[in-house]
Amino acid sequence: MDRTFVMVKPDGVQRGLVGDIVSRFEAKGLKMVGAKLELLPEERVTDQYREHLEKPFFPGLKQYIMSGPCFLMVWEGRNVVPIVRTIVGATNPAEAAPGSIRGDLALDIGRNVIHASDSPASADREIGIHFTPAELVDYTRIDESVLYE
Ligand code: UDP
C-alpha cells in the first residue's frame, strides 16, 4: 500500500478544522497510520519546503507554518498520493474545486489550511522528515476487504 504525508497548517488547527479534515479522509476509506500535533522547528519547515527556499513567498510561508501547532498525519491506501491531492484541491483556493478541502474551507493561497505530498517520492521524503518508523502503526481497517476490488 502507498503512503502520503498530510499536515493541517496552523490556520486549520486554529479554526478547528482538524476533525472535518480527518473525517473526509476516513470516509474516503483511507487508513490513518500516524498522527500528532506539533509546533514545527525551523529545520523541519525548511527541509519540507526546500524546493521553495529561494521563492519570494518563502519567508512568509515559514512564519505562517511556525505560527502555531500543525496536525501531522500519515495516510495509507492504494494510489493515496493523487487521491489525497484531489481531496485537498488546488494550491490557490480561488482555483480549488468546490467539494475539495481548499475549495470549501480556504480563501487565500497564503492561508490554504493543508499540505499534502505531491508525489510518492516526496511522500517518502516528508514522512521521513516528520515521523520515526516507531510512530507509524501497522493495523487492518475492518472495512478493507470491501474497499478494494
Ligand atoms: N505558497 C504561497 N504563495 C505562493 C505559492 C505558494 O504562500 O504564491 C505557499 C502555500 O502555502 C502552498 C505552499 O507555499 O501550499 C507550497 O507551495 P506548493 O506550490 O508546493 O503548493 P502545494 O503543494 O501546497 O499545493
Backbone and ligand atoms as CSV (ligand in chain L), in Angstrom:
chain,resi,resn,atom,element,x,y,z
A,1,MET,N,N,0.833,-1.217,0.000
A,1,MET,CA,C,0.000,0.000,0.000
A,1,MET,C,C,0.865,1.263,0.000
A,2,ASP,N,N,0.340,2.306,-0.592
A,2,ASP,CA,C,1.065,3.572,-0.664
A,2,ASP,C,C,0.774,4.427,0.571
A,3,ARG,N,N,1.703,5.323,0.853
A,3,ARG,CA,C,1.521,6.245,1.993
A,3,ARG,C,C,1.761,7.681,1.553
A,4,THR,N,N,1.112,8.616,2.247
A,4,THR,CA,C,1.370,10.025,1.978
A,4,THR,C,C,1.395,10.820,3.277
A,5,PHE,N,N,2.071,11.969,3.198
A,5,PHE,CA,C,2.162,12.873,4.343
A,5,PHE,C,C,1.168,14.019,4.163
A,6,VAL,N,N,0.374,14.270,5.208
A,6,VAL,CA,C,-0.636,15.335,5.187
A,6,VAL,C,C,-0.485,16.152,6.462
A,7,MET,N,N,-0.639,17.471,6.340
A,7,MET,CA,C,-0.476,18.320,7.525
A,7,MET,C,C,-1.539,19.421,7.515
A,8,VAL,N,N,-2.332,19.490,8.582
A,8,VAL,CA,C,-3.224,20.633,8.750
A,8,VAL,C,C,-2.341,21.768,9.264
A,9,LYS,N,N,-2.316,22.881,8.516
A,9,LYS,CA,C,-1.451,24.011,8.857
A,9,LYS,C,C,-2.047,24.797,10.032
A,10,PRO,N,N,-1.280,25.735,10.617
A,10,PRO,CA,C,-1.755,26.409,11.840
A,10,PRO,C,C,-3.120,27.096,11.697
A,11,ASP,N,N,-3.438,27.644,10.509
A,11,ASP,CA,C,-4.758,28.274,10.353
A,11,ASP,C,C,-5.866,27.237,10.480
A,12,GLY,N,N,-5.634,26.034,9.941
A,12,GLY,CA,C,-6.637,24.969,10.029
A,12,GLY,C,C,-6.833,24.491,11.461
A,13,VAL,N,N,-5.716,24.386,12.208
A,13,VAL,CA,C,-5.810,23.978,13.618
A,13,VAL,C,C,-6.549,25.054,14.408
A,14,GLN,N,N,-6.132,26.338,14.217
A,14,GLN,CA,C,-6.756,27.446,14.967
A,14,GLN,C,C,-8.248,27.564,14.664
A,15,ARG,N,N,-8.640,27.254,13.430
A,15,ARG,CA,C,-10.044,27.383,13.041
A,15,ARG,C,C,-10.866,26.139,13.399
A,16,GLY,N,N,-10.251,25.166,14.029
A,16,GLY,CA,C,-10.997,23.982,14.462
A,16,GLY,C,C,-11.429,23.083,13.317
A,17,LEU,N,N,-10.572,22.989,12.271
A,17,LEU,CA,C,-10.942,22.214,11.083
A,17,LEU,C,C,-10.349,20.803,11.067
A,18,VAL,N,N,-9.575,20.454,12.106
A,18,VAL,CA,C,-8.902,19.145,12.095
A,18,VAL,C,C,-9.914,18.006,11.965
A,19,GLY,N,N,-10.984,18.068,12.751
A,19,GLY,CA,C,-11.978,16.986,12.740
A,19,GLY,C,C,-12.626,16.817,11.373
A,20,ASP,N,N,-13.040,17.912,10.759
A,20,ASP,CA,C,-13.651,17.880,9.420
A,20,ASP,C,C,-12.680,17.260,8.416
A,21,ILE,N,N,-11.415,17.688,8.481
A,21,ILE,CA,C,-10.420,17.213,7.512
A,21,ILE,C,C,-10.155,15.720,7.698
A,22,VAL,N,N,-9.972,15.293,8.948
A,22,VAL,CA,C,-9.737,13.863,9.207
A,22,VAL,C,C,-10.941,13.051,8.732
A,23,SER,N,N,-12.142,13.550,8.977
A,23,SER,CA,C,-13.361,12.829,8.580
A,23,SER,C,C,-13.426,12.593,7.078
A,24,ARG,N,N,-12.971,13.571,6.292
A,24,ARG,CA,C,-13.024,13.412,4.831
A,24,ARG,C,C,-12.139,12.255,4.375
A,25,PHE,N,N,-10.935,12.150,4.948
A,25,PHE,CA,C,-10.040,11.055,4.553
A,25,PHE,C,C,-10.556,9.713,5.091
A,26,GLU,N,N,-11.091,9.714,6.310
A,26,GLU,CA,C,-11.642,8.473,6.871
A,26,GLU,C,C,-12.805,7.969,6.027
A,27,ALA,N,N,-13.713,8.891,5.673
A,27,ALA,CA,C,-14.903,8.497,4.914
A,27,ALA,C,C,-14.529,7.972,3.531
A,28,LYS,N,N,-13.445,8.482,2.969
A,28,LYS,CA,C,-12.982,8.008,1.662
A,28,LYS,C,C,-12.560,6.540,1.738
A,29,GLY,N,N,-12.155,6.092,2.929
A,29,GLY,CA,C,-11.688,4.718,3.106
A,29,GLY,C,C,-10.198,4.614,3.353
A,30,LEU,N,N,-9.523,5.770,3.408
A,30,LEU,CA,C,-8.078,5.748,3.658
A,30,LEU,C,C,-7.813,5.399,5.121
A,31,LYS,N,N,-6.626,4.884,5.374
A,31,LYS,CA,C,-6.269,4.452,6.737
A,31,LYS,C,C,-5.236,5.398,7.328
A,32,MET,N,N,-5.541,5.957,8.497
A,32,MET,CA,C,-4.574,6.794,9.204
A,32,MET,C,C,-3.574,5.876,9.906
A,33,VAL,N,N,-2.282,6.060,9.607
A,33,VAL,CA,C,-1.277,5.198,10.246
A,33,VAL,C,C,-0.337,5.974,11.167
A,34,GLY,N,N,-0.509,7.318,11.203
A,34,GLY,CA,C,0.287,8.129,12.120
A,34,GLY,C,C,-0.359,9.489,12.271
A,35,ALA,N,N,-0.257,10.096,13.454
A,35,ALA,CA,C,-0.818,11.435,13.669
A,35,ALA,C,C,-0.230,12.061,14.929
A,36,LYS,N,N,0.018,13.374,14.869
A,36,LYS,CA,C,0.488,14.104,16.063
A,36,LYS,C,C,0.332,15.609,15.851
A,37,LEU,N,N,0.145,16.317,16.986
A,37,LEU,CA,C,0.049,17.783,16.984
A,37,LEU,C,C,1.412,18.326,17.419
A,38,GLU,N,N,1.970,19.234,16.626
A,38,GLU,CA,C,3.332,19.700,16.933
A,38,GLU,C,C,3.557,21.137,16.500
A,39,LEU,N,N,4.390,21.849,17.270
A,39,LEU,CA,C,4.971,23.122,16.820
A,39,LEU,C,C,6.245,22.744,16.075
A,40,LEU,N,N,6.305,23.005,14.789
A,40,LEU,CA,C,7.440,22.526,13.995
A,40,LEU,C,C,8.679,23.384,14.189
A,41,PRO,N,N,9.832,22.756,14.415
A,41,PRO,CA,C,11.088,23.515,14.472
A,41,PRO,C,C,11.484,23.993,13.067
A,42,GLU,N,N,12.238,25.080,13.033
A,42,GLU,CA,C,12.619,25.724,11.772
A,42,GLU,C,C,13.286,24.747,10.782
A,43,GLU,N,N,14.169,23.866,11.281
A,43,GLU,CA,C,14.898,22.969,10.360
A,43,GLU,C,C,13.941,22.079,9.583
A,44,ARG,N,N,12.872,21.580,10.266
A,44,ARG,CA,C,11.953,20.671,9.570
A,44,ARG,C,C,11.087,21.433,8.574
A,45,VAL,N,N,10.757,22.704,8.868
A,45,VAL,CA,C,9.972,23.512,7.919
A,45,VAL,C,C,10.822,23.775,6.669
A,46,THR,N,N,12.069,24.149,6.900
A,46,THR,CA,C,12.989,24.431,5.795
A,46,THR,C,C,13.208,23.179,4.945
A,47,ASP,N,N,13.350,22.038,5.601
A,47,ASP,CA,C,13.564,20.782,4.883
A,47,ASP,C,C,12.317,20.417,4.061
A,48,GLN,N,N,11.158,20.520,4.665
A,48,GLN,CA,C,9.928,20.167,3.959
A,48,GLN,C,C,9.731,21.039,2.712
A,49,TYR,N,N,10.009,22.327,2.846
A,49,TYR,CA,C,9.774,23.265,1.740
A,49,TYR,C,C,11.063,23.644,1.022
A,50,ARG,N,N,12.039,22.727,0.970
A,50,ARG,CA,C,13.366,23.070,0.431
A,50,ARG,C,C,13.295,23.536,-1.025
A,51,GLU,N,N,12.313,23.034,-1.802
A,51,GLU,CA,C,12.218,23.464,-3.210
A,51,GLU,C,C,11.781,24.923,-3.336
A,52,HIS,N,N,11.268,25.505,-2.229
A,52,HIS,CA,C,10.773,26.883,-2.274
A,52,HIS,C,C,11.694,27.884,-1.576
A,53,LEU,N,N,12.890,27.423,-1.137
A,53,LEU,CA,C,13.765,28.286,-0.321
A,53,LEU,C,C,14.059,29.642,-0.948
A,54,GLU,N,N,14.196,29.677,-2.266
A,54,GLU,CA,C,14.566,30.936,-2.945
A,54,GLU,C,C,13.353,31.737,-3.417
A,55,LYS,N,N,12.146,31.204,-3.187
A,55,LYS,CA,C,10.943,31.904,-3.679
A,55,LYS,C,C,10.636,33.115,-2.801
A,56,PRO,N,N,10.053,34.156,-3.401
A,56,PRO,CA,C,9.756,35.367,-2.616
A,56,PRO,C,C,8.769,35.106,-1.476
A,57,PHE,N,N,7.918,34.094,-1.624
A,57,PHE,CA,C,6.930,33.835,-0.575
A,57,PHE,C,C,7.479,32.984,0.571
A,58,PHE,N,N,8.754,32.487,0.433
A,58,PHE,CA,C,9.246,31.552,1.452
A,58,PHE,C,C,9.295,32.122,2.881
A,59,PRO,N,N,9.819,33.370,3.099
A,59,PRO,CA,C,9.856,33.867,4.488
A,59,PRO,C,C,8.461,33.913,5.127
A,60,GLY,N,N,7.481,34.370,4.362
A,60,GLY,CA,C,6.111,34.417,4.878
A,60,GLY,C,C,5.554,33.022,5.125
A,61,LEU,N,N,5.894,32.088,4.238
A,61,LEU,CA,C,5.435,30.702,4.388
A,61,LEU,C,C,6.006,30.093,5.671
A,62,LYS,N,N,7.291,30.315,5.897
A,62,LYS,CA,C,7.945,29.760,7.094
A,62,LYS,C,C,7.320,30.343,8.371
A,63,GLN,N,N,7.089,31.657,8.350
A,63,GLN,CA,C,6.485,32.316,9.517
A,63,GLN,C,C,5.075,31.761,9.798
A,64,TYR,N,N,4.321,31.580,8.716
A,64,TYR,CA,C,2.956,31.025,8.813
A,64,TYR,C,C,2.979,29.613,9.391
A,65,ILE,N,N,3.838,28.750,8.859
A,65,ILE,CA,C,3.860,27.347,9.292
A,65,ILE,C,C,4.326,27.242,10.746
A,66,MET,N,N,5.178,28.217,11.188
A,66,MET,CA,C,5.680,28.161,12.569
A,66,MET,C,C,4.843,29.002,13.531
A,67,SER,N,N,3.708,29.540,13.069
A,67,SER,CA,C,2.933,30.469,13.898
A,67,SER,C,C,2.076,29.761,14.950
A,68,GLY,N,N,1.970,28.443,14.874
A,68,GLY,CA,C,1.154,27.696,15.834
A,68,GLY,C,C,1.275,26.220,15.537
A,69,PRO,N,N,0.565,25.396,16.306
A,69,PRO,CA,C,0.687,23.955,16.090
A,69,PRO,C,C,0.126,23.507,14.744
A,70,CYS,N,N,0.792,22.506,14.178
A,70,CYS,CA,C,0.315,21.819,12.968
A,70,CYS,C,C,-0.139,20.425,13.372
A,71,PHE,N,N,-1.093,19.856,12.637
A,71,PHE,CA,C,-1.539,18.482,12.889
A,71,PHE,C,C,-1.015,17.609,11.754
A,72,LEU,N,N,-0.047,16.764,12.079
A,72,LEU,CA,C,0.669,15.975,11.077
A,72,LEU,C,C,0.109,14.556,11.007
A,73,MET,N,N,-0.063,14.067,9.797
A,73,MET,CA,C,-0.633,12.734,9.620
A,73,MET,C,C,0.066,11.969,8.509
A,74,VAL,N,N,0.004,10.635,8.614
A,74,VAL,CA,C,0.370,9.765,7.503
A,74,VAL,C,C,-0.855,8.925,7.179
A,75,TRP,N,N,-1.252,8.927,5.899
A,75,TRP,CA,C,-2.427,8.175,5.430
A,75,TRP,C,C,-1.978,7.119,4.430
A,76,GLU,N,N,-2.683,5.988,4.464
A,76,GLU,CA,C,-2.309,4.847,3.635
A,76,GLU,C,C,-3.488,4.400,2.772
A,77,GLY,N,N,-3.194,3.960,1.565
A,77,GLY,CA,C,-4.222,3.406,0.677
A,77,GLY,C,C,-3.657,3.254,-0.716
A,78,ARG,N,N,-4.352,2.524,-1.571
A,78,ARG,CA,C,-3.891,2.369,-2.955
A,78,ARG,C,C,-4.017,3.724,-3.666
A,79,ASN,N,N,-2.948,4.171,-4.324
A,79,ASN,CA,C,-2.942,5.480,-5.019
A,79,ASN,C,C,-3.216,6.654,-4.092
A,80,VAL,N,N,-2.826,6.526,-2.850
A,80,VAL,CA,C,-3.195,7.543,-1.856
A,80,VAL,C,C,-2.664,8.943,-2.198
A,81,VAL,N,N,-1.484,9.029,-2.856
A,81,VAL,CA,C,-0.919,10.369,-3.114
A,81,VAL,C,C,-1.833,11.197,-4.022
A,82,PRO,N,N,-2.189,10.720,-5.238
A,82,PRO,CA,C,-3.094,11.531,-6.069
A,82,PRO,C,C,-4.498,11.647,-5.493
A,83,ILE,N,N,-4.960,10.617,-4.804
A,83,ILE,CA,C,-6.309,10.682,-4.217
A,83,ILE,C,C,-6.368,11.801,-3.181
A,84,VAL,N,N,-5.359,11.886,-2.326
A,84,VAL,CA,C,-5.355,12.941,-1.295
A,84,VAL,C,C,-5.186,14.321,-1.933
A,85,ARG,N,N,-4.353,14.442,-2.962
A,85,ARG,CA,C,-4.181,15.753,-3.629
A,85,ARG,C,C,-5.516,16.230,-4.216
A,86,THR,N,N,-6.308,15.303,-4.753
A,86,THR,CA,C,-7.620,15.675,-5.299
A,86,THR,C,C,-8.559,16.141,-4.184
A,87,ILE,N,N,-8.547,15.442,-3.064
A,87,ILE,CA,C,-9.405,15.833,-1.935
A,87,ILE,C,C,-8.965,17.196,-1.383
A,88,VAL,N,N,-7.651,17.459,-1.404
A,88,VAL,CA,C,-7.110,18.725,-0.883
A,88,VAL,C,C,-7.447,19.896,-1.820
A,89,GLY,N,N,-7.356,19.703,-3.125
A,89,GLY,CA,C,-7.674,20.763,-4.089
A,89,GLY,C,C,-6.465,21.595,-4.480
A,90,ALA,N,N,-6.665,22.488,-5.451
A,90,ALA,CA,C,-5.581,23.307,-5.999
A,90,ALA,C,C,-4.945,24.178,-4.922
A,91,THR,N,N,-3.640,24.481,-5.121
A,91,THR,CA,C,-2.879,25.294,-4.168
A,91,THR,C,C,-3.569,26.620,-3.867
A,92,ASN,N,N,-4.062,27.280,-4.941
A,92,ASN,CA,C,-4.773,28.550,-4.756
A,92,ASN,C,C,-6.263,28.268,-4.517
A,93,PRO,N,N,-6.770,28.584,-3.335
A,93,PRO,CA,C,-8.178,28.281,-3.032
A,93,PRO,C,C,-9.156,28.889,-4.049
A,94,ALA,N,N,-8.736,29.973,-4.730
A,94,ALA,CA,C,-9.616,30.578,-5.746
A,94,ALA,C,C,-9.808,29.644,-6.939
A,95,GLU,N,N,-8.876,28.698,-7.104
A,95,GLU,CA,C,-8.963,27.747,-8.222
A,95,GLU,C,C,-9.342,26.345,-7.751
A,96,ALA,N,N,-9.501,26.160,-6.454
A,96,ALA,CA,C,-9.787,24.826,-5.917
A,96,ALA,C,C,-11.269,24.492,-6.116
A,97,ALA,N,N,-11.515,23.268,-6.557
A,97,ALA,CA,C,-12.888,22.855,-6.866
A,97,ALA,C,C,-13.744,22.825,-5.601
A,98,PRO,N,N,-15.030,23.201,-5.741
A,98,PRO,CA,C,-15.945,23.029,-4.610
A,98,PRO,C,C,-15.986,21.549,-4.240
A,99,GLY,N,N,-16.077,21.256,-2.969
A,99,GLY,CA,C,-16.022,19.861,-2.524
A,99,GLY,C,C,-14.633,19.472,-2.048
A,100,SER,N,N,-13.598,20.171,-2.556
A,100,SER,CA,C,-12.245,19.915,-2.055
A,100,SER,C,C,-12.057,20.691,-0.742
A,101,ILE,N,N,-11.040,20.306,0.020
A,101,ILE,CA,C,-10.814,20.971,1.319
A,101,ILE,C,C,-10.513,22.451,1.103
A,102,ARG,N,N,-9.592,22.760,0.177
A,102,ARG,CA,C,-9.271,24.179,-0.058
A,102,ARG,C,C,-10.427,24.898,-0.744
A,103,GLY,N,N,-11.183,24.203,-1.591
A,103,GLY,CA,C,-12.340,24.810,-2.252
A,103,GLY,C,C,-13.447,25.142,-1.265
A,104,ASP,N,N,-13.596,24.320,-0.243
A,104,ASP,CA,C,-14.678,24.524,0.735
A,104,ASP,C,C,-14.258,25.411,1.907
A,105,LEU,N,N,-12.976,25.355,2.302
A,105,LEU,CA,C,-12.592,25.878,3.616
A,105,LEU,C,C,-11.540,26.992,3.598
A,106,ALA,N,N,-11.043,27.375,2.416
A,106,ALA,CA,C,-9.958,28.374,2.382
A,106,ALA,C,C,-10.233,29.462,1.348
A,107,LEU,N,N,-9.591,30.623,1.551
A,107,LEU,CA,C,-9.770,31.787,0.673
A,107,LEU,C,C,-8.476,32.253,0.017
A,108,ASP,N,N,-7.350,32.095,0.744
A,108,ASP,CA,C,-6.110,32.779,0.363
A,108,ASP,C,C,-4.995,31.750,0.149
A,109,ILE,N,N,-4.201,31.913,-0.907
A,109,ILE,CA,C,-3.098,30.963,-1.179
A,109,ILE,C,C,-2.118,30.906,-0.008
A,110,GLY,N,N,-1.965,32.019,0.701
A,110,GLY,CA,C,-1.046,32.059,1.836
A,110,GLY,C,C,-1.653,31.556,3.143
A,111,ARG,N,N,-2.911,31.106,3.092
A,111,ARG,CA,C,-3.582,30.527,4.272
A,111,ARG,C,C,-4.482,29.401,3.765
A,112,ASN,N,N,-3.824,28.394,3.126
A,112,ASN,CA,C,-4.626,27.378,2.434
A,112,ASN,C,C,-4.823,26.086,3.220
A,113,VAL,N,N,-4.703,26.182,4.543
A,113,VAL,CA,C,-5.227,25.195,5.513
A,113,VAL,C,C,-4.496,23.853,5.600
A,114,ILE,N,N,-3.962,23.373,4.466
A,114,ILE,CA,C,-3.482,21.982,4.485
A,114,ILE,C,C,-2.328,21.787,3.513
A,115,HIS,N,N,-1.446,20.864,3.855
A,115,HIS,CA,C,-0.367,20.415,2.962
A,115,HIS,C,C,-0.562,18.929,2.685
A,116,ALA,N,N,-0.270,18.508,1.450
A,116,ALA,CA,C,-0.216,17.068,1.149
A,116,ALA,C,C,0.893,16.831,0.136
A,117,SER,N,N,1.618,15.732,0.274
A,117,SER,CA,C,2.737,15.415,-0.626
A,117,SER,C,C,2.251,15.351,-2.070
A,118,ASP,N,N,3.140,15.814,-2.992
A,118,ASP,CA,C,2.718,15.889,-4.399
A,118,ASP,C,C,3.193,14.713,-5.258
A,119,SER,N,N,3.966,13.781,-4.685
A,119,SER,CA,C,4.399,12.587,-5.442
A,119,SER,C,C,4.790,11.520,-4.429
A,120,PRO,N,N,4.843,10.247,-4.856
A,120,PRO,CA,C,5.280,9.196,-3.927
A,120,PRO,C,C,6.684,9.462,-3.385
A,121,ALA,N,N,7.588,10.034,-4.221
A,121,ALA,CA,C,8.946,10.311,-3.733
A,121,ALA,C,C,8.919,11.395,-2.657
A,122,SER,N,N,8.135,12.473,-2.872
A,122,SER,CA,C,8.038,13.498,-1.815
A,122,SER,C,C,7.370,12.926,-0.581
A,123,ALA,N,N,6.405,12.043,-0.758
A,123,ALA,CA,C,5.732,11.451,0.408
A,123,ALA,C,C,6.751,10.706,1.276
A,124,ASP,N,N,7.581,9.868,0.648
A,124,ASP,CA,C,8.598,9.125,1.413
A,124,ASP,C,C,9.527,10.093,2.138
A,125,ARG,N,N,9.938,11.140,1.427
A,125,ARG,CA,C,10.874,12.121,1.987
A,125,ARG,C,C,10.234,12.865,3.160
A,126,GLU,N,N,8.997,13.317,2.977
A,126,GLU,CA,C,8.332,14.122,4.006
A,126,GLU,C,C,7.945,13.277,5.229
A,127,ILE,N,N,7.538,12.024,4.989
A,127,ILE,CA,C,7.255,11.140,6.130
A,127,ILE,C,C,8.536,10.971,6.951
A,128,GLY,N,N,9.655,10.819,6.253
A,128,GLY,CA,C,10.954,10.656,6.930
A,128,GLY,C,C,11.392,11.883,7.706
A,129,ILE,N,N,10.991,13.073,7.244
A,129,ILE,CA,C,11.337,14.309,7.965
A,129,ILE,C,C,10.577,14.374,9.290
A,130,HIS,N,N,9.307,13.960,9.268
A,130,HIS,CA,C,8.421,14.254,10.396
A,130,HIS,C,C,8.097,13.073,11.314
A,131,PHE,N,N,8.272,11.842,10.841
A,131,PHE,CA,C,7.894,10.684,11.655
A,131,PHE,C,C,9.041,9.675,11.736
A,132,THR,N,N,9.169,9.041,12.900
A,132,THR,CA,C,10.071,7.897,13.025
A,132,THR,C,C,9.263,6.641,12.667
A,133,PRO,N,N,9.936,5.564,12.248
A,133,PRO,CA,C,9.197,4.329,11.928
A,133,PRO,C,C,8.323,3.868,13.099
A,134,ALA,N,N,8.796,4.066,14.334
A,134,ALA,CA,C,8.037,3.602,15.509
A,134,ALA,C,C,6.731,4.379,15.704
A,135,GLU,N,N,6.626,5.569,15.090
A,135,GLU,CA,C,5.394,6.365,15.226
A,135,GLU,C,C,4.321,5.953,14.215
A,136,LEU,N,N,4.652,5.064,13.297
A,136,LEU,CA,C,3.694,4.627,12.278
A,136,LEU,C,C,3.152,3.254,12.673
A,137,VAL,N,N,1.830,3.136,12.650
A,137,VAL,CA,C,1.174,1.953,13.217
A,137,VAL,C,C,0.652,1.052,12.100
A,138,ASP,N,N,0.970,-0.228,12.223
A,138,ASP,CA,C,0.532,-1.213,11.241
A,138,ASP,C,C,-0.717,-1.912,11.771
A,139,TYR,N,N,-1.852,-1.757,11.108
A,139,TYR,CA,C,-3.082,-2.442,11.533
A,139,TYR,C,C,-4.012,-2.572,10.336
A,140,THR,N,N,-5.088,-3.325,10.512
A,140,THR,CA,C,-6.055,-3.527,9.436
A,140,THR,C,C,-7.337,-2.787,9.762
A,141,ARG,N,N,-7.841,-2.014,8.800
A,141,ARG,CA,C,-9.170,-1.404,8.965
A,141,ARG,C,C,-10.204,-2.484,8.711
A,142,ILE,N,N,-11.276,-2.499,9.498
A,142,ILE,CA,C,-12.256,-3.588,9.433
A,142,ILE,C,C,-12.927,-3.663,8.056
A,143,ASP,N,N,-12.990,-2.513,7.340
A,143,ASP,CA,C,-13.678,-2.494,6.038
A,143,ASP,C,C,-12.735,-2.660,4.842
A,144,GLU,N,N,-11.462,-2.958,5.093
A,144,GLU,CA,C,-10.508,-3.036,3.978
A,144,GLU,C,C,-10.914,-4.051,2.925
A,145,SER,N,N,-11.562,-5.155,3.341
A,145,SER,CA,C,-11.894,-6.216,2.384
A,145,SER,C,C,-12.990,-5.798,1.412
A,146,VAL,N,N,-13.747,-4.749,1.728
A,146,VAL,CA,C,-14.802,-4.296,0.800
A,146,VAL,C,C,-14.425,-2.995,0.086
A,147,LEU,N,N,-13.309,-2.364,0.474
A,147,LEU,CA,C,-12.936,-1.082,-0.133
A,147,LEU,C,C,-12.220,-1.239,-1.473
A,148,TYR,N,N,-11.594,-2.398,-1.687
A,148,TYR,CA,C,-10.793,-2.611,-2.903
A,148,TYR,C,C,-11.303,-3.808,-3.662
A,149,GLU,N,N,-11.200,-3.733,-5.018
A,149,GLU,CA,C,-11.610,-4.875,-5.844
A,149,GLU,C,C,-10.624,-6.027,-5.659
L,1,UDP,N1,N,2.544,29.479,-1.268
L,1,UDP,C1,C,2.332,30.819,-1.047
L,1,UDP,N2,N,2.316,31.673,-2.108
L,1,UDP,C2,C,2.516,31.247,-3.389
L,1,UDP,C3,C,2.739,29.870,-3.616
L,1,UDP,C4,C,2.754,29.005,-2.530
L,1,UDP,O1,O,2.151,31.237,0.098
L,1,UDP,O2,O,2.496,32.064,-4.321
L,1,UDP,C5,C,2.566,28.552,-0.114
L,1,UDP,C6,C,1.220,27.832,0.076
L,1,UDP,O3,O,1.016,27.685,1.476
L,1,UDP,C7,C,1.479,26.473,-0.568
L,1,UDP,C8,C,2.951,26.252,-0.194
L,1,UDP,O4,O,3.548,27.541,-0.318
L,1,UDP,O5,O,0.619,25.470,-0.069
L,1,UDP,C9,C,3.703,25.277,-1.047
L,1,UDP,O6,O,3.507,25.600,-2.411
L,1,UDP,P1,P,3.279,24.434,-3.494
L,1,UDP,O7,O,3.344,25.083,-4.845
L,1,UDP,O8,O,4.206,23.291,-3.220
L,1,UDP,O9,O,1.747,24.026,-3.252
L,1,UDP,P2,P,1.027,22.777,-2.560
L,1,UDP,O10,O,1.838,21.540,-2.872
L,1,UDP,O11,O,0.934,23.078,-1.081
L,1,UDP,O12,O,-0.344,22.740,-3.196
